[in-house]
Amino acid sequence: MVIIGSKIRQRVPPNSLFPIKFHHSSSKKQGSSFLIFLFFYLHVYLLPLCPSPFSLSHFTRCLSLKLVDKMANSASGMAVNDECKLKFLELKAKRNYRYIIFKINEAIQQVTVEKVGNPGDSYEDFTSSLPLDECRYAVYDFDFTTDENCQKSKIFFVAWAPDTSKVRSKMVYASSKDRFKRELDGIQVELQATDPSEMSLDIVKARAI
């Protein structure tokens, strides 16, 4: 913005972040309004986002990161059906189930319970319940014996994304995983598998001990 005589001429770059137009009349009043607006905008919206010292490069970078983060949050993370949390609490506290398999229902934009396993079910029963060509989440209550001959158990979270599943399904499950895991308080080990060999019983035992 350049002051020439009693008039204000505004220079606005093509990609300016402040594309505000001023009329040549009432220049002093408009100039004051612009300064007040600029001060308010910087101090309320931008300075909390940017490190010191403040610079235009910091400003543009921080603003871009904030916009990208907002878009990512809105595009990813399915809602979690209440039954998922209730069933998980029953598995963790009461051990009513050996495993739970969860499925994303895109029609209602929620993660839902697809299947639960009886306490006496084996690990093979669990792995055979996972579809060969579709993604799933699952939790498994794994019992094991330590080298000191102590009986223990750990709750595994399994992110199942077979190579034969659709690319879009893999993306949806991957983008929603962290949010879903946060709803399941008590996960101790995470496994990510694209093939049954990546979640074999030997691997589970090695991760548990």
GIBEL-V91480 format. One record per residue. RES is the residue in one small letter. SS is DSSP state (H for helix, E for strand, - for the rest). OMEGA is omega in whole degrees, -180 to 180 (none if undefined). Layout:
BEGIN
res=RES ss=SS omega=OMEGA
res=RES ss=SS omega=OMEGA
END
This chain:
BEGIN
res=m ss=- omega=-177
res=v ss=E omega=179
res=i ss=E omega=178
res=i ss=E omega=-177
res=g ss=- omega=180
res=s ss=- omega=-178
res=k ss=E omega=180
res=i ss=E omega=177
res=r ss=E omega=-176
res=q ss=- omega=174
res=r ss=- omega=-177
res=v ss=- omega=177
res=p ss=- omega=-179
res=p ss=- omega=-178
res=n ss=- omega=-177
res=s ss=- omega=177
res=l ss=- omega=-179
res=f ss=- omega=-178
res=p ss=- omega=-176
res=i ss=- omega=-178
res=k ss=- omega=178
res=f ss=- omega=175
res=h ss=- omega=-176
res=h ss=- omega=178
res=s ss=- omega=179
res=s ss=- omega=-172
res=s ss=H omega=-178
res=k ss=H omega=-179
res=k ss=H omega=-180
res=q ss=H omega=178
res=g ss=H omega=178
res=s ss=H omega=180
res=s ss=H omega=180
res=f ss=H omega=-180
res=l ss=H omega=178
res=i ss=H omega=178
res=f ss=H omega=-178
res=l ss=H omega=179
res=f ss=H omega=-180
res=f ss=H omega=-177
res=y ss=H omega=-179
res=l ss=H omega=-174
res=h ss=H omega=-176
res=v ss=H omega=-171
res=y ss=H omega=-169
res=l ss=H omega=-176
res=l ss=H omega=177
res=p ss=H omega=-177
res=l ss=H omega=-167
res=c ss=- omega=177
res=p ss=- omega=176
res=s ss=- omega=-7
res=p ss=- omega=-179
res=f ss=- omega=177
res=s ss=- omega=180
res=l ss=H omega=179
res=s ss=H omega=176
res=h ss=H omega=-179
res=f ss=H omega=-177
res=t ss=H omega=-180
res=r ss=H omega=-179
res=c ss=H omega=179
res=l ss=H omega=179
res=s ss=H omega=179
res=l ss=H omega=180
res=k ss=H omega=180
res=l ss=H omega=179
res=v ss=H omega=-180
res=d ss=H omega=179
res=k ss=H omega=179
res=m ss=H omega=-180
res=a ss=H omega=-180
res=n ss=H omega=-179
res=s ss=H omega=-176
res=a ss=H omega=-176
res=s ss=- omega=176
res=g ss=- omega=177
res=m ss=- omega=173
res=a ss=E omega=-177
res=v ss=E omega=178
res=n ss=- omega=-177
res=d ss=H omega=-180
res=e ss=H omega=179
res=c ss=H omega=-179
res=k ss=H omega=179
res=l ss=H omega=180
res=k ss=H omega=179
res=f ss=H omega=178
res=l ss=H omega=177
res=e ss=H omega=177
res=l ss=H omega=-176
res=k ss=H omega=-173
res=a ss=H omega=-175
res=k ss=H omega=-179
res=r ss=- omega=179
res=n ss=- omega=-177
res=y ss=E omega=174
res=r ss=E omega=180
res=y ss=E omega=175
res=i ss=E omega=176
res=i ss=E omega=-177
res=f ss=E omega=-180
res=k ss=E omega=174
res=i ss=E omega=177
res=n ss=E omega=-176
res=e ss=- omega=179
res=a ss=- omega=180
res=i ss=- omega=177
res=q ss=- omega=-179
res=q ss=E omega=168
res=v ss=E omega=-176
res=t ss=E omega=176
res=v ss=E omega=178
res=e ss=E omega=-176
res=k ss=E omega=173
res=v ss=E omega=-180
res=g ss=E omega=179
res=n ss=E omega=-179
res=p ss=- omega=-179
res=g ss=- omega=-179
res=d ss=- omega=-179
res=s ss=- omega=177
res=y ss=H omega=177
res=e ss=H omega=176
res=d ss=H omega=180
res=f ss=H omega=-176
res=t ss=H omega=179
res=s ss=H omega=179
res=s ss=- omega=179
res=l ss=- omega=-180
res=p ss=- omega=-176
res=l ss=- omega=-175
res=d ss=- omega=178
res=e ss=- omega=179
res=c ss=- omega=176
res=r ss=E omega=164
res=y ss=E omega=177
res=a ss=E omega=170
res=v ss=E omega=-178
res=y ss=E omega=179
res=d ss=E omega=-172
res=f ss=E omega=176
res=d ss=E omega=179
res=f ss=E omega=179
res=t ss=E omega=-179
res=t ss=- omega=178
res=d ss=- omega=178
res=e ss=- omega=179
res=n ss=- omega=176
res=c ss=- omega=178
res=q ss=E omega=179
res=k ss=E omega=176
res=s ss=E omega=176
res=k ss=E omega=179
res=i ss=E omega=180
res=f ss=E omega=169
res=f ss=E omega=-178
res=v ss=E omega=173
res=a ss=E omega=-174
res=w ss=E omega=-180
res=a ss=- omega=-177
res=p ss=- omega=-179
res=d ss=- omega=-177
res=t ss=- omega=180
res=s ss=- omega=-178
res=k ss=- omega=-178
res=v ss=H omega=-180
res=r ss=H omega=178
res=s ss=H omega=178
res=k ss=H omega=-179
res=m ss=H omega=-179
res=v ss=H omega=-180
res=y ss=H omega=-179
res=a ss=H omega=-177
res=s ss=H omega=-178
res=s ss=H omega=-171
res=k ss=H omega=-175
res=d ss=H omega=179
res=r ss=H omega=-180
res=f ss=H omega=180
res=k ss=H omega=-180
res=r ss=H omega=179
res=e ss=H omega=-177
res=l ss=- omega=-177
res=d ss=- omega=180
res=g ss=- omega=176
res=i ss=- omega=-178
res=q ss=- omega=-179
res=v ss=E omega=176
res=e ss=E omega=174
res=l ss=E omega=173
res=q ss=E omega=-174
res=a ss=E omega=174
res=t ss=- omega=-178
res=d ss=- omega=-180
res=p ss=H omega=-179
res=s ss=H omega=-179
res=e ss=H omega=176
res=m ss=H omega=179
res=s ss=- omega=-179
res=l ss=H omega=178
res=d ss=H omega=178
res=i ss=H omega=179
res=v ss=H omega=179
res=k ss=H omega=-179
res=a ss=H omega=179
res=r ss=H omega=-176
res=a ss=H omega=-175
res=i ss=- omega=none
END
